[in-house]
Amino acid sequence: MESIKQQIERLRAELHEHNYNYYVLSRPVISDFEFDQRMRQLMELEASHPEYYDPNSPSVRVGSDISNRFTQVEHRFPMLSLQNSYSEGEVADFYNRVQRALNEPFGIVSELKYDGTSISLVYEEGRLVRAVTRGDGTKGDDVTANVRTIRNVPLLLKGDGVPAYLEVRGEIVMPWNSFDALNEEREEQGEEPFANPRNATSGTIKLLDSREVASRGLVSYVYNVTAESLPSDSHYDNLVRAREWGFNVSTAMRRCDTLEEVFDFLKQWDEKRKELPVMTDGVVLKVDSLVQQRNLGATSKFPRWSIAYKFNAEQAVTRLASVSYQVGRTGAVTPVANLDPVLLSGTTVRRASLYNEDAIEALDLYIGDQVYVEKGGEIIPKITGVDREARFMLGEKVTFIRRCPDCGTPLVRNDDEAVHYCPNSEGCPPQIKGRIEHFVSRRAMDITMGPETISLLYDNGLVHDAGDLYLLRFDDLVHLERWGETSANNLIESINKSRAVPYERVLFALGIRFVGETVARKLAHAFPDIDLLAKASEEELMAVEEIGERIARSVIDFFAQPDRVNLVSRLREQGLQFALSEEALATRTDKLEGLTIVISGTFELHSRDEYKAMIVQHGGKNSGSVSKKTDYILAGENMGPAKLEKARKLGVKIIDEKSFLEMLG
């Protein structure tokens, strides 16, 4: 009979193999359900037997909400940039330079250039030990905990001939479907969407919460392997071996023996890239032989044996038919250009974002203009210019509206923002409907109703805000157009189920501006019931990890509005969860109850963020500055001299981390 340790090791080996089959070979041999069952079994065994912990277990793919600080790590081998080229002529110049310098036959490996975040992965004895961003080329940030959550990054290597110390270089990218879902979520939360997957990837890989990283569906592509001893002198052959070891190496690479073969590859992928599930912005060309690479060497900035060819952004010309305006749930008003249909990057484009008033002014647009349209980052259509020579029979000059297109209220614009807002939050239909849509969304209250149902209920006077959902009755619904008993019962049941949704998600569902899922979770644990959050000062809010002045002000503004406070009160009366559950509170104590603690300096035993979490967990309050209300300063190395001086003047007690941990027992 298998021991517990043997069961854990067997499940880990099976899950590693299934991850490789699914994410690298794209040939799964078991169903998602079977995979999930085995993962659940492994996680239960690991939770019961922490003595068998392994940082490279497949279970780390789900991430952790433990905050990790990024430390700077020096690259063993510098990560050089590549010189860019934008024409076949520049590619030919590169090829001819290599030919003259080597004066012997050579091959060129042509690879797609994926557009994301460069990463260096270090393996020792076949186990992932470190993942570091490119940084400045000589050193970067250690993001190992986050990279371990990426499904097609192997944690343990397989096969023969794996070097004892292996460093692979690659790109972390966000697929289009993950990017679209993330932007949809950000817009629901009233946040600015990411312009392209590259920006989204860069922002994701630096998140402090690896559980959030795990949810965003990042993938990796490996394009280089480095070790003291590699299987071959051929870069191409080494990448083929890397695929056998478990890495996701693109099959879209070719070894070319002539310049004409290189040009064929460039032309082929300039079209085919539009069919890929991830963003590409060009092709990387590399001399295949490692010996020849070393002979060619590098400048201070670029290797002489490699160059990047950048694809041109696809552009189209079409007529500006009109400009319309959309009002979001936060009241933000976005201008949209309505265009004569035009084919662009494989899709028919009829609309393009005009962003804000400043963008419209810069373009100097008139209705009827022939405009140049591109896809910014290959995803969001945008107008990049106007063909002024083609102007005739023009309509009116495009000027930004001054009143809300839905309710007629005069718009406002904050001094520090480019966006106009409709301030009529309680009487503007798209804002009201948008807030309800956000409230019922899957990641919030998970009530099964779409925008059409919300509009139907609003237009029939049945709901005016989220609180009215819990007053709906079967008889209100069954007589609506195209509704029946089944539809009415399903909605009532879904609404009733939502009363059990935990506090963190209820807080997210309230739609406080800038408070997304992660921020809502952090606020809920820092202020374990809604009354504490409503009374929190700006300083107390900003003491919570990742909460800055903008979010703190937004939370305070929310609870300063009588209608919002009334909504919370009504929802609480309907049985919604506005406090952490007993399970979540089980680890909390009152050992620091009533104490205000300032953290200063650097620490050995725990990170600053971990100490902040401990203070909140045990009933204390974090503060960023020393005042008469400060009870203790938790001081590490290199404590700020200003804080030290002020603490002495005010007689505030200074404790080190060992003393602090003793206070917690």
C-alpha positions as CSV (number, residue, x, y, z in Angstrom):
1,M,0.0,0.0,0.0
2,E,1.3,3.5,-0.9
3,S,2.5,5.8,1.9
4,I,1.2,9.3,2.0
5,K,4.5,10.6,0.7
6,Q,4.3,8.1,-2.2
7,Q,0.8,9.2,-3.1
8,I,1.8,12.8,-3.1
9,E,4.9,12.1,-5.3
10,R,2.8,10.0,-7.7
11,L,0.1,12.6,-8.1
12,R,2.8,15.3,-8.6
13,A,4.4,13.3,-11.4
14,E,1.1,12.6,-13.1
15,L,0.0,16.2,-13.0
16,H,3.3,17.5,-14.3
17,E,3.0,15.1,-17.2
18,H,-0.7,16.1,-17.9
19,N,0.3,19.8,-17.8
20,Y,3.0,19.1,-20.4
21,N,0.6,17.2,-22.6
22,Y,-2.0,19.9,-22.4
23,Y,0.0,23.2,-22.4
24,V,3.0,22.3,-24.5
25,L,2.0,19.4,-26.8
26,S,-1.7,20.5,-27.0
27,R,-2.6,16.8,-26.7
28,P,-4.4,16.2,-23.4
29,V,-5.0,12.5,-22.5
30,I,-7.5,13.1,-19.6
31,S,-10.5,15.3,-19.2
32,D,-10.4,18.6,-17.3
33,F,-12.7,17.0,-14.7
34,E,-10.3,14.2,-14.1
35,F,-7.4,16.6,-13.9
36,D,-9.2,18.8,-11.4
37,Q,-10.0,15.7,-9.3
38,R,-6.4,14.7,-9.1
39,M,-5.3,18.3,-8.3
40,R,-7.9,18.5,-5.5
41,Q,-6.7,15.2,-4.1
42,L,-3.0,16.4,-4.2
43,M,-3.9,19.8,-2.5
44,E,-5.8,18.0,0.3
45,L,-2.9,15.7,1.0
46,E,-0.4,18.6,0.9
47,A,-2.5,20.6,3.3
48,S,-2.7,17.7,5.7
49,H,1.0,16.9,5.4
50,P,3.0,20.2,5.2
51,E,6.2,18.3,5.9
52,Y,6.2,17.2,2.3
53,Y,6.1,20.7,0.9
54,D,7.7,21.3,-2.5
55,P,7.9,24.7,-4.1
56,N,7.7,23.0,-7.5
57,S,4.6,21.0,-6.9
58,P,1.9,21.4,-9.6
59,S,-0.4,22.8,-6.9
60,V,1.5,26.1,-6.9
61,R,-0.1,26.8,-10.3
62,V,-3.2,28.2,-8.4
63,G,-1.0,30.9,-6.7
64,S,-1.0,32.2,-3.2
65,D,-2.4,35.4,-1.7
66,I,0.8,35.7,0.4
67,S,2.5,38.9,-0.7
68,N,6.0,38.5,-2.1
69,R,8.5,41.4,-2.3
70,F,10.6,41.6,-5.5
71,T,14.3,41.6,-5.0
72,Q,16.9,42.5,-7.6
73,V,18.9,39.6,-9.0
74,E,21.9,39.9,-11.2
75,H,21.8,37.9,-14.5
76,R,24.6,35.4,-14.9
77,F,24.5,36.1,-18.6
78,P,23.4,39.7,-19.6
79,M,20.1,40.0,-21.4
80,L,20.9,42.2,-24.4
81,S,18.4,44.1,-26.5
82,L,18.0,43.5,-30.2
83,Q,18.6,46.0,-32.9
84,N,15.3,46.7,-34.8
85,S,14.8,46.7,-38.6
86,Y,11.7,47.7,-40.5
87,S,12.4,46.8,-44.1
88,E,13.7,43.9,-46.2
89,G,16.6,46.2,-47.2
90,E,17.7,46.5,-43.5
91,V,17.4,42.7,-43.2
92,A,19.5,42.2,-46.3
93,D,22.1,44.6,-44.8
94,F,22.3,42.5,-41.6
95,Y,22.6,39.3,-43.7
96,N,25.4,40.8,-45.8
97,R,27.3,42.1,-42.7
98,V,27.2,38.6,-41.2
99,Q,28.3,37.0,-44.5
100,R,31.3,39.4,-44.8
101,A,32.3,38.9,-41.1
102,L,32.2,35.1,-41.2
103,N,33.3,34.5,-44.7
104,E,32.0,30.9,-44.4
105,P,28.5,29.2,-44.8
106,F,26.0,30.0,-42.1
107,G,22.3,29.4,-41.3
108,I,19.7,31.8,-40.0
109,V,17.0,30.7,-37.6
110,S,13.8,32.7,-38.1
111,E,11.5,32.9,-35.0
112,L,8.3,34.8,-34.3
113,K,8.8,37.8,-31.9
114,Y,6.2,37.5,-29.2
115,D,5.2,40.7,-27.6
116,G,5.1,40.5,-23.8
117,T,7.6,40.5,-20.9
118,S,11.1,39.0,-21.3
119,I,12.0,36.4,-18.6
120,S,15.0,34.4,-17.5
121,L,14.3,31.0,-16.0
122,V,17.0,29.2,-14.0
123,Y,17.0,25.5,-13.4
124,E,19.3,23.5,-11.2
125,E,19.3,19.7,-11.4
126,G,16.1,20.0,-13.5
127,R,14.1,22.1,-11.0
128,L,13.0,25.7,-11.4
129,V,14.8,27.8,-8.8
130,R,14.4,31.3,-10.1
131,A,12.6,33.5,-12.6
132,V,13.9,37.0,-13.2
133,T,12.6,39.8,-15.4
134,R,14.9,41.4,-18.0
135,G,15.2,44.6,-15.9
136,D,18.1,46.7,-17.2
137,G,19.7,43.8,-18.9
138,T,22.3,43.1,-16.1
139,K,19.8,42.6,-13.2
140,G,16.1,42.2,-12.9
141,D,13.2,41.5,-10.4
142,D,12.8,38.0,-8.9
143,V,9.3,37.0,-9.8
144,T,9.6,33.3,-9.2
145,A,6.4,32.9,-7.2
146,N,4.4,34.5,-9.9
147,V,6.0,32.6,-12.8
148,R,5.4,29.3,-11.0
149,T,1.7,29.9,-11.5
150,I,2.0,30.0,-15.4
151,R,0.8,26.6,-16.7
152,N,3.3,26.0,-19.4
153,V,6.4,26.9,-17.5
154,P,7.8,23.5,-16.4
155,L,8.6,23.3,-12.7
156,L,10.5,20.0,-13.2
157,L,12.3,19.1,-16.4
158,K,11.9,15.8,-18.2
159,G,14.0,13.7,-20.6
160,D,17.7,13.1,-20.9
161,G,20.7,15.4,-21.2
162,V,19.4,18.3,-19.1
163,P,22.4,20.4,-18.0
164,A,22.9,20.6,-14.2
165,Y,22.7,24.4,-14.5
166,L,20.4,25.7,-17.3
167,E,19.2,29.2,-18.0
168,V,16.4,29.6,-20.6
169,R,15.2,32.9,-22.0
170,G,11.7,33.5,-23.1
171,E,8.7,35.7,-23.3
172,I,5.7,35.8,-21.0
173,V,2.6,36.8,-22.9
174,M,-1.2,37.2,-22.4
175,P,-3.4,35.4,-25.0
176,W,-6.1,37.5,-26.7
177,N,-8.9,35.7,-24.9
178,S,-7.4,36.4,-21.5
179,F,-6.7,40.0,-22.5
180,D,-10.3,40.6,-23.6
181,A,-11.7,39.1,-20.4
182,L,-9.3,41.2,-18.2
183,N,-10.2,44.4,-20.0
184,E,-13.9,43.6,-19.7
185,E,-13.4,43.1,-16.0
186,R,-11.5,46.4,-15.6
187,E,-14.2,48.4,-17.5
188,E,-16.8,46.8,-15.2
189,Q,-14.8,48.1,-12.3
190,G,-14.5,51.6,-13.8
191,E,-10.8,51.2,-14.4
192,E,-8.9,52.2,-17.6
193,P,-8.5,49.1,-19.9
194,F,-5.0,48.0,-20.9
195,A,-4.0,49.3,-24.3
196,N,-2.5,46.0,-25.4
197,P,-1.5,42.5,-24.1
198,R,2.1,43.6,-23.6
199,N,1.1,46.3,-21.1
200,A,-1.3,43.8,-19.4
201,T,1.4,41.2,-19.1
202,S,3.9,43.6,-17.7
203,G,1.4,44.8,-15.1
204,T,0.4,41.2,-14.2
205,I,3.9,39.7,-13.7
206,K,4.6,42.4,-11.1
207,L,1.5,41.9,-9.0
208,L,2.2,41.2,-5.4
209,D,-0.6,38.6,-5.2
210,S,0.4,35.4,-7.1
211,R,-3.2,34.1,-6.9
212,E,-4.3,37.1,-9.0
213,V,-1.4,36.3,-11.5
214,A,-2.7,32.7,-11.7
215,S,-6.1,33.8,-12.7
216,R,-5.0,35.8,-15.7
217,G,-4.0,33.0,-18.0
218,L,-0.4,33.9,-18.9
219,V,1.6,31.6,-21.1
220,S,5.3,31.4,-22.0
221,Y,7.4,30.9,-25.1
222,V,11.1,29.9,-24.8
223,Y,13.5,31.2,-27.5
224,N,17.0,30.6,-26.0
225,V,18.9,28.1,-23.9
226,T,22.2,28.7,-22.2
227,A,24.4,26.4,-20.2
228,E,28.1,25.4,-19.7
229,S,27.5,22.4,-22.0
230,L,24.6,22.2,-24.5
231,P,23.6,19.2,-26.6
232,S,24.5,20.9,-29.9
233,D,26.3,23.8,-31.6
234,S,23.0,24.6,-33.3
235,H,20.7,27.0,-31.7
236,Y,17.8,25.4,-33.6
237,D,18.6,21.9,-32.4
238,N,19.0,23.1,-28.8
239,L,15.5,24.6,-28.9
240,V,14.1,21.3,-30.3
241,R,15.7,19.5,-27.3
242,A,14.3,22.2,-24.9
243,R,10.9,21.2,-26.2
244,E,11.6,17.6,-25.3
245,W,12.7,18.8,-21.8
246,G,9.2,20.3,-21.3
247,F,9.5,23.9,-22.5
248,N,6.9,25.6,-24.8
249,V,9.0,26.3,-27.9
250,S,7.1,27.7,-30.8
251,T,6.8,25.4,-33.8
252,A,6.7,28.6,-36.0
253,M,10.5,28.7,-36.4
254,R,12.6,27.8,-39.5
255,R,16.3,27.3,-40.2
256,C,17.0,29.2,-43.4
257,D,20.1,28.8,-45.6
258,T,19.5,31.7,-47.9
259,L,18.3,35.3,-47.7
260,E,15.4,34.4,-50.0
261,E,14.2,31.8,-47.4
262,V,14.3,34.5,-44.7
263,F,12.2,36.8,-46.9
264,D,9.7,34.0,-47.5
265,F,9.3,33.5,-43.7
266,L,8.8,37.2,-43.1
267,K,6.1,37.4,-45.8
268,Q,4.4,34.2,-44.6
269,W,4.0,35.3,-41.0
270,D,3.1,38.9,-41.8
271,E,-0.2,37.4,-42.8
272,K,-0.5,34.3,-40.6
273,R,0.3,36.1,-37.4
274,K,-3.3,37.4,-37.4
275,E,-4.5,33.9,-36.8
276,L,-2.3,33.4,-33.7
277,P,-3.8,33.3,-30.2
278,V,-1.2,35.7,-28.9
279,M,0.3,39.0,-29.9
280,T,3.4,39.1,-32.2
281,D,5.1,42.2,-33.5
282,G,7.8,40.8,-35.7
283,V,10.4,38.2,-36.4
284,V,13.8,37.6,-34.7
285,L,16.7,36.4,-36.9
286,K,19.6,34.6,-35.4
287,V,22.8,33.0,-36.7
288,D,22.3,29.3,-36.0
289,S,25.8,28.2,-34.9
290,L,26.8,29.1,-31.4
291,V,30.5,29.1,-32.4
292,Q,29.7,31.6,-35.1
293,Q,27.6,33.7,-32.6
294,R,30.6,33.9,-30.3
295,N,32.9,34.8,-33.2
296,L,30.6,37.6,-34.3
297,G,30.3,39.0,-30.7
298,A,28.3,42.0,-29.6
299,T,28.4,45.7,-29.4
300,S,27.8,47.4,-26.0
301,K,24.0,47.2,-26.7
302,F,23.3,44.6,-29.3
303,P,24.5,41.1,-30.4
304,R,26.0,41.2,-33.9
305,W,24.5,37.8,-34.7
306,S,20.9,38.7,-34.3
307,I,18.3,41.3,-35.4
308,A,14.6,41.9,-34.9
309,Y,12.4,42.6,-37.9
310,K,9.2,44.6,-36.9
311,F,6.0,44.2,-38.8
312,N,4.3,47.4,-39.9
313,A,1.0,48.2,-38.2
314,E,-1.8,47.5,-40.6
315,Q,-3.6,50.7,-41.6
316,A,-6.8,51.4,-43.5
317,V,-8.5,54.5,-44.8
318,T,-12.3,55.0,-44.4
319,R,-14.9,57.7,-43.9
320,L,-15.9,59.2,-40.5
321,A,-19.7,58.9,-40.6
322,S,-20.6,60.2,-37.1
323,V,-19.5,60.5,-33.5
324,S,-21.5,59.0,-30.7
325,Y,-21.0,59.0,-26.9
326,Q,-21.2,56.2,-24.4
327,V,-21.8,56.6,-20.7
328,G,-20.3,54.0,-18.3
329,R,-21.5,53.0,-14.8
330,T,-19.0,55.5,-13.2
331,G,-20.4,58.3,-15.4
332,A,-17.3,58.4,-17.6
333,V,-18.3,59.6,-21.1
334,T,-16.3,58.0,-24.0
335,P,-16.5,59.4,-27.6
336,V,-16.8,56.7,-30.3
337,A,-16.1,57.2,-34.1
338,N,-18.7,55.5,-36.3
339,L,-17.0,54.6,-39.6
340,D,-17.9,53.2,-43.0
341,P,-17.0,49.5,-42.7
342,V,-13.4,48.7,-43.6
343,L,-11.4,45.4,-43.4
344,L,-8.5,45.7,-41.0
345,S,-6.3,42.8,-39.6
346,G,-8.8,40.2,-40.7
347,T,-11.9,41.8,-39.1
348,T,-14.4,44.4,-40.3
349,V,-14.1,47.6,-38.3
350,R,-17.1,49.9,-37.9
351,R,-16.1,51.8,-34.8
352,A,-13.0,53.3,-33.2
353,S,-12.3,54.9,-29.9
354,L,-11.7,58.6,-29.8
355,Y,-10.7,58.4,-26.1
356,N,-11.5,62.0,-24.9
357,E,-11.8,65.6,-25.8
358,D,-8.0,66.2,-26.0
359,A,-7.7,63.4,-28.6
360,I,-10.5,64.9,-30.7
361,E,-8.9,68.3,-30.6
362,A,-5.5,66.9,-31.7
363,L,-7.0,65.2,-34.7
364,D,-9.0,68.3,-35.8
365,L,-11.9,66.0,-37.1
366,Y,-14.8,66.8,-39.3
367,I,-17.7,64.6,-40.2
368,G,-17.0,63.1,-43.6
369,D,-13.2,63.1,-43.2
370,Q,-11.2,60.3,-44.7
371,V,-9.4,58.9,-41.6
372,Y,-6.5,56.5,-41.1
373,V,-7.4,53.6,-38.8
374,E,-5.0,51.3,-37.1
375,K,-5.3,48.6,-34.4
376,G,-3.4,49.8,-31.4
377,G,-1.4,46.8,-30.3
378,E,-3.4,44.8,-32.9
379,I,-6.5,45.0,-30.8
380,I,-8.2,48.3,-30.2
381,P,-9.1,50.2,-33.4
382,K,-8.0,53.8,-33.2
383,I,-7.9,56.8,-35.6
384,T,-4.3,57.9,-36.1
385,G,-4.7,60.7,-38.6
386,V,-6.8,62.5,-41.2
387,D,-6.2,62.7,-45.0
388,R,-6.7,66.5,-45.2
389,E,-6.0,66.5,-49.0
390,A,-9.1,64.4,-49.5
391,R,-11.4,66.9,-47.8
392,F,-14.5,68.0,-49.7
393,M,-18.2,68.2,-48.9
394,L,-17.4,68.1,-45.2
395,G,-19.9,68.1,-42.4
396,E,-19.6,69.8,-39.0
397,K,-16.4,70.0,-37.0
398,V,-16.3,67.4,-34.3
399,T,-16.5,69.0,-30.8
400,F,-16.9,67.3,-27.5
401,I,-20.4,67.4,-26.1
402,R,-21.1,69.5,-23.0
403,R,-24.2,67.6,-21.7
404,C,-24.8,63.9,-21.0
405,P,-26.3,62.3,-24.1
406,D,-28.7,60.2,-22.0
407,C,-30.0,62.5,-19.2
408,G,-28.9,66.0,-20.4
409,T,-26.9,66.9,-17.2
410,P,-23.9,69.2,-17.8
411,L,-20.7,67.2,-17.8
412,V,-17.8,67.8,-15.5
413,R,-14.0,67.2,-15.9
414,N,-11.5,67.0,-13.1
415,D,-8.3,69.0,-13.4
416,D,-6.1,65.9,-13.2
417,E,-8.1,63.8,-15.6
418,A,-8.8,63.8,-19.4
419,V,-12.2,62.2,-19.0
420,H,-15.6,64.0,-18.8
421,Y,-18.2,62.6,-16.3
422,C,-21.9,62.9,-15.9
423,P,-22.4,63.8,-12.3
424,N,-26.1,62.6,-12.2
425,S,-25.2,59.2,-10.8
426,E,-28.7,58.6,-9.4
427,G,-30.8,59.7,-12.4
428,C,-28.7,58.7,-15.4
429,P,-30.1,55.4,-16.9
430,P,-26.9,54.0,-18.3
431,Q,-25.1,54.6,-15.0
432,I,-27.8,52.9,-13.0
433,K,-28.0,50.0,-15.3
434,G,-24.2,49.7,-15.5
435,R,-24.0,49.5,-11.7
436,I,-26.6,46.8,-11.6
437,E,-24.8,44.9,-14.3
438,H,-21.6,45.1,-12.3
439,F,-23.4,44.0,-9.1
440,V,-24.8,40.9,-10.7
441,S,-21.7,39.9,-12.6
442,R,-20.1,36.5,-12.1
443,R,-17.1,37.7,-10.1
444,A,-19.4,39.8,-7.9
445,M,-22.8,38.5,-6.7
446,D,-23.1,35.9,-9.6
447,I,-26.8,36.5,-10.2
448,T,-27.9,35.0,-13.6
449,M,-29.3,38.0,-15.4
450,G,-27.9,39.9,-18.5
451,P,-28.1,43.5,-19.7
452,E,-31.4,42.8,-21.5
453,T,-33.1,41.6,-18.3
454,I,-31.7,44.5,-16.4
455,S,-33.1,47.0,-19.0
456,L,-36.4,45.2,-19.0
457,L,-36.7,45.4,-15.2
458,Y,-35.5,49.0,-15.1
459,D,-37.8,50.1,-17.9
460,N,-40.8,48.4,-16.2
461,G,-40.0,50.3,-12.9
462,L,-39.2,47.2,-11.0
463,V,-35.6,48.1,-10.1
464,H,-33.8,51.4,-9.6
465,D,-30.7,50.1,-7.9
466,A,-29.1,46.8,-6.8
467,G,-31.1,46.8,-3.5
468,D,-34.4,46.5,-5.5
469,L,-33.3,43.1,-6.8
470,Y,-34.0,41.5,-3.4
471,L,-37.5,42.9,-3.3
472,L,-38.5,41.2,-6.6
473,R,-41.3,38.6,-6.3
474,F,-42.4,35.8,-8.6
475,D,-45.6,37.8,-9.6
476,D,-43.5,40.8,-10.6
477,L,-41.6,38.7,-13.2
478,V,-43.9,36.0,-14.5
479,H,-46.1,38.5,-16.5
480,L,-43.1,40.3,-18.2
481,E,-42.8,40.0,-22.0
482,R,-41.4,36.6,-23.1
483,W,-41.1,35.5,-19.4
484,G,-42.7,32.5,-17.8
485,E,-42.7,30.5,-14.6
486,T,-39.4,28.8,-15.2
487,S,-37.6,32.1,-16.0
488,A,-39.1,33.8,-13.0
489,N,-38.3,31.0,-10.6
490,N,-34.7,30.8,-11.9
491,L,-34.0,34.5,-11.3
492,I,-35.6,34.5,-7.8
493,E,-33.5,31.4,-6.9
494,S,-30.3,33.0,-8.2
495,I,-31.0,36.2,-6.2
496,N,-31.7,34.2,-3.0
497,K,-28.4,32.2,-3.5
498,S,-26.4,35.4,-3.7
499,R,-27.2,36.2,-0.1
500,A,-24.5,33.7,0.8
501,V,-21.8,35.4,-1.3
502,P,-18.8,36.3,1.0
503,Y,-18.1,39.8,2.2
504,E,-15.1,40.3,-0.1
505,R,-17.2,39.8,-3.2
506,V,-20.1,41.9,-1.8
507,L,-17.6,44.7,-1.3
508,F,-16.4,44.3,-4.9
509,A,-20.0,44.2,-6.1
510,L,-20.8,47.7,-4.6
511,G,-18.8,49.2,-7.4
512,I,-16.6,51.6,-5.5
513,R,-14.5,53.3,-8.1
514,F,-11.0,51.8,-8.4
515,V,-11.9,48.9,-6.1
516,G,-11.4,45.7,-8.1
517,E,-11.5,42.1,-6.9
518,T,-8.0,42.1,-5.4
519,V,-8.4,45.5,-3.7
520,A,-11.8,44.5,-2.3
521,R,-10.2,41.3,-0.8
522,K,-7.4,43.3,0.9
523,L,-9.9,45.9,2.2
524,A,-12.2,43.2,3.6
525,H,-9.3,41.6,5.5
526,A,-8.0,44.9,6.8
527,F,-11.5,46.1,7.8
528,P,-13.4,42.9,8.6
529,D,-16.8,44.4,8.6
530,I,-18.4,47.2,6.6
531,D,-18.8,49.6,9.5
532,L,-15.1,49.6,10.2
533,L,-14.4,50.3,6.5
534,A,-17.0,53.1,6.4
535,K,-15.3,54.8,9.4
536,A,-11.7,54.4,8.2
537,S,-9.6,57.5,7.7
538,E,-7.5,58.1,4.6
539,E,-4.3,57.3,6.5
540,E,-5.8,54.0,7.8
541,L,-6.8,53.0,4.3
542,M,-3.5,53.9,2.8
543,A,-1.7,51.7,5.4
544,V,-3.3,48.7,3.6
545,E,-1.0,47.0,1.1
546,E,-1.5,48.4,-2.5
547,I,-4.0,51.1,-1.4
548,G,-2.9,54.5,-2.5
549,E,-4.3,57.9,-2.2
550,R,-6.6,57.6,-5.2
551,I,-8.3,54.4,-3.9
552,A,-8.5,55.7,-0.3
553,R,-10.2,58.9,-1.5
554,S,-12.7,56.9,-3.6
555,V,-13.6,54.7,-0.6
556,I,-14.2,57.8,1.6
557,D,-16.2,59.5,-1.1
558,F,-18.4,56.4,-1.5
559,F,-19.4,56.3,2.2
560,A,-19.9,60.1,2.2
561,Q,-22.8,59.8,-0.2
562,P,-26.1,59.2,1.6
563,D,-27.6,57.2,-1.2
564,R,-24.7,54.7,-1.1
565,V,-24.9,54.4,2.7
566,N,-28.6,53.8,2.3
567,L,-28.0,51.1,-0.3
568,V,-25.6,49.3,2.0
569,S,-28.2,49.5,4.8
570,R,-30.9,48.0,2.6
571,L,-28.7,45.2,1.3
572,R,-27.7,44.4,4.9
573,E,-31.4,44.2,5.8
574,Q,-31.8,41.7,3.0
575,G,-29.2,39.4,4.5
576,L,-26.1,40.1,2.4
577,Q,-22.7,39.4,4.0
578,F,-21.1,42.6,5.3
579,A,-18.5,41.0,7.6
580,L,-15.8,38.3,7.3
581,S,-17.0,34.8,8.0
582,E,-16.1,33.0,11.2
583,E,-13.7,30.8,9.2
584,A,-11.9,33.9,7.9
585,L,-11.8,35.4,11.3
586,A,-10.5,32.3,13.0
587,T,-6.9,33.3,12.7
588,R,-7.6,36.8,14.0
589,T,-6.9,37.9,17.6
590,D,-7.2,41.1,19.7
591,K,-3.6,41.1,20.9
592,L,-2.9,44.5,19.3
593,E,-6.4,45.9,19.8
594,G,-6.4,49.7,20.0
595,L,-2.7,49.9,19.1
596,T,-1.4,52.0,16.2
597,I,1.9,50.8,14.8
598,V,4.3,52.4,12.3
599,I,6.6,50.2,10.3
600,S,10.0,51.6,9.2
601,G,13.2,50.0,7.8
602,T,14.0,46.6,6.3
603,F,13.5,43.3,8.0
604,E,15.0,39.8,8.0
605,L,12.3,37.5,9.3
606,H,9.3,38.8,7.4
607,S,8.6,41.4,4.7
608,R,7.0,44.8,5.5
609,D,3.8,43.7,3.9
610,E,3.7,40.5,6.0
611,Y,4.1,42.6,9.1
612,K,1.3,44.9,8.0
613,A,-0.9,41.9,7.6
614,M,0.0,40.6,11.0
615,I,-0.9,44.0,12.6
616,V,-4.4,43.9,11.1
617,Q,-4.8,40.2,11.8
618,H,-4.3,40.8,15.5
619,G,-6.5,43.9,15.8
620,G,-4.0,46.7,15.4
621,K,-3.8,49.6,13.0
622,N,-1.1,50.4,10.5
623,S,0.0,54.0,10.1
624,G,2.4,55.5,7.6
625,S,3.6,58.4,9.8
626,V,4.5,59.0,13.4
627,S,2.2,61.1,15.6
628,K,0.9,61.4,19.1
629,K,-1.5,58.5,18.4
630,T,1.4,56.1,17.5
631,D,1.9,53.4,20.2
632,Y,4.9,51.6,18.7
633,I,7.4,51.8,15.8
634,L,8.3,48.4,14.5
635,A,11.9,49.2,13.4
636,G,14.2,47.3,11.1
637,E,17.5,48.1,9.6
638,N,18.0,51.6,8.0
639,M,15.0,53.1,9.8
640,G,14.2,56.6,8.5
641,P,16.1,59.2,10.5
642,A,13.1,61.6,10.4
643,K,10.8,59.0,12.0
644,L,13.5,58.1,14.6
645,E,13.8,61.8,15.6
646,K,10.1,62.3,15.8
647,A,9.6,59.1,17.8
648,R,12.2,60.3,20.3
649,K,10.5,63.7,20.7
650,L,7.1,62.2,21.2
651,G,8.3,59.3,23.4
652,V,7.1,56.6,21.1
653,K,8.4,53.2,22.0
654,I,10.6,51.5,19.3
655,I,10.6,47.7,19.1
656,D,12.5,45.3,16.8
657,E,10.9,42.4,14.9
658,K,11.7,39.8,17.5
659,S,10.0,41.9,20.2
660,F,7.0,42.4,18.0
661,L,6.7,38.6,17.3
662,E,6.9,38.0,21.1
663,M,4.0,40.3,21.5
664,L,2.0,38.0,19.2
665,G,3.1,35.0,21.2
